[in-house]
Amino acid sequence: MCAMLMLQQDDIDYFNLGQVENPRYWGRLGGKPNFKDAVVIDLGCGHGSLCVDIALSGARRVIGLDLNMRLIDFANENLRRNYPQFADTIEFRFQNLSEAPESDIDYFVSKDTFEHVIGLEQVLAEMKKRLKVGGRVYAGFGPLWNSPFGDHGRTRMLRPWGHALFPERFLVNWHNRFDSQKVTSIHDLGLNALPLAEYLRLFRSCGMAIIFLQVNASKRPVSRLFSLISQVPFLTEYFSHNLYCILEKQSKP
Ligand SMILES: C[S@@+](CC[C@H](N)C(=O)[O-])C[C@H]1O[C@@H](n2cnc3c(N)ncnc32)[C@H](O)[C@@H]1O
């Protein structure tokens, strides 16, 4: 038996967790769009559960892109074994969007990925280029860098906002004290470390219309408290933990 093709239990668990999270993702974006016969790209598809969800909703073609080969291998093998009915509908690829041949896309979706994307401005430009007129980007992501756990625990500061108080050089040294996998930047930890204000700037200047934008999208009481505190201007960055938005391409470039 080939070890490469084994589906590991923790990956299966993560895929199943995605199936629990997907309805919440759509809910925070105001509901799932009508995917009937749509062509969709999931940027940062991970284990692939959002792609399966979209295929189950009647999409004609779903392409999951990710830069983690291990996850793409899992997603393809899981597709082959457990969703053979979508063999001609879904494709998972280890590929940069800039190298994907597709155009005339109806929807880009991206769940919990934008805070990991290095070069988000270029990625948004690629999305716009590939969308058909009227096509949309559905993106929801967090925790944002300046929020209590915005480092995803990767700097090893292990204190709410601990990472947000120190310069990158310090955080890199701190991380390297505790981790055998040495890094030279926050980017090496798989995080772009963008503040909320920079995401807002990128969305406003990307050439697509902002159809929907919600910060702190969650019904949890702590999130509502965050929204209240974030009204205080100099606290906005630190009390904004996620961002959900819909962008629309309204005209040809
Ligand atoms: C936290 S995971 C989220 C995966 C999945 N969307 C989910 O919700 O479970 C973020 C994923 O984004 C991928 N990623 C980061 N930058 C990317 C890029 N520029 N293009 C495609 N995938 C990217 C990472 O490899 C990682 O698998």
The ligand as an SDF file (V2000), in Angstrom:
LIG
                    3D

 27 29  0  0  0  0  0  0  0  0999 V2000
   -6.0300   28.3270    7.4570 C   0  0  0  0  0  0  0  0  0  0  0  0
   -5.9450   27.4980    5.9470 S   0  0  0  0  0  0  0  0  0  0  0  0
   -7.6540   27.5080    5.4530 C   0  0  0  0  0  0  0  0  0  0  0  0
   -7.9790   26.3450    4.5470 C   0  0  0  0  0  0  0  0  0  0  0  0
   -9.4500   26.2020    4.1910 C   0  0  0  0  0  0  0  0  0  0  0  0
   -9.9270   27.2970    3.3880 N   0  0  0  0  0  0  0  0  0  0  0  0
  -10.2690   26.0390    5.4350 C   0  0  0  0  0  0  0  0  0  0  0  0
  -11.0830   26.9160    5.7330 O   0  0  0  0  0  0  0  0  0  0  0  0
  -10.0860   25.0380    6.1250 O   0  0  0  0  0  0  0  0  0  0  0  0
   -5.1950   28.6520    4.8210 C   0  0  0  0  0  0  0  0  0  0  0  0
   -4.7390   28.0090    3.5380 C   0  0  0  0  0  0  0  0  0  0  0  0
   -4.3620   29.0020    2.6150 O   0  0  0  0  0  0  0  0  0  0  0  0
   -3.3060   28.4820    1.8410 C   0  0  0  0  0  0  0  0  0  0  0  0
   -2.6860   29.6230    1.1470 N   0  0  0  0  0  0  0  0  0  0  0  0
   -1.9500   30.6370    1.6690 C   0  0  0  0  0  0  0  0  0  0  0  0
   -1.6040   31.5010    0.7030 N   0  0  0  0  0  0  0  0  0  0  0  0
   -2.1430   31.0450   -0.4480 C   0  0  0  0  0  0  0  0  0  0  0  0
   -2.1480   31.5010   -1.7940 C   0  0  0  0  0  0  0  0  0  0  0  0
   -1.5100   32.6200   -2.1650 N   0  0  0  0  0  0  0  0  0  0  0  0
   -2.7990   30.7650   -2.7350 N   0  0  0  0  0  0  0  0  0  0  0  0
   -3.4340   29.6330   -2.3810 C   0  0  0  0  0  0  0  0  0  0  0  0
   -3.4720   29.1540   -1.1180 N   0  0  0  0  0  0  0  0  0  0  0  0
   -2.8360   29.8520   -0.1690 C   0  0  0  0  0  0  0  0  0  0  0  0
   -2.4610   27.7440    2.8490 C   0  0  0  0  0  0  0  0  0  0  0  0
   -1.6090   26.8020    2.2400 O   0  0  0  0  0  0  0  0  0  0  0  0
   -3.5340   27.1020    3.7200 C   0  0  0  0  0  0  0  0  0  0  0  0
   -3.8480   25.8130    3.3020 O   0  0  0  0  0  0  0  0  0  0  0  0
  1  2  1  0
  2  3  1  0
  2 10  1  0
  3  4  1  0
  4  5  1  0
  5  6  1  0
  5  7  1  0
  7  8  2  0
  7  9  1  0
 10 11  1  0
 11 12  1  0
 11 26  1  0
 12 13  1  0
 13 14  1  0
 13 24  1  0
 14 15  1  0
 14 23  1  0
 15 16  2  0
 16 17  1  0
 17 18  1  0
 17 23  2  0
 18 19  1  0
 18 20  2  0
 20 21  1  0
 21 22  2  0
 22 23  1  0
 24 25  1  0
 24 26  1  0
 26 27  1  0
M  CHG  2   2   1   9  -1
M  END
$$$$
